[in-house]
Amino acid sequence: MSDEPVLKRSKWGTNRYYYNPRHPVGLALIVVTLLFVGTMMILMTNRAGPFEPAPAPTHTPWTPAPYEHPRPSLSSSATPWPPVPSATAPAGP
């Protein structure tokens, strides 16, 4: 192995590191990274693999039947509670 480190500190004044192409492991990491990114770009362009769109549904979605129960009618029949006198009706017996 060479005396070169796998990662080297950037000389741009930041605390970032980069792969050292003079070290065999650093060079291998560069090649693997480029292959991975290239493969992902091709898959995104072709919409394949994890970027494949969801298949169209093969059946119609379930729709419930329309509400067909009749509403209760307002009738003048007796109710279980006493009638409330109106505010304009005269008070008293």
WOJOPE-V124831 format. One record per helix or strand of 2 or more residues. SS is the DSSP state (~ for helix, > for strand). FROM is the first residue (numbers start at 1). TO is the last residue. If there is no record, write none. Layout:
BEGIN
SS,FROM,TO / SS,FROM,TO
END
This chain:
BEGIN
>,7,9 / >,17,19 / ~,24,46 / ~,49,51
END
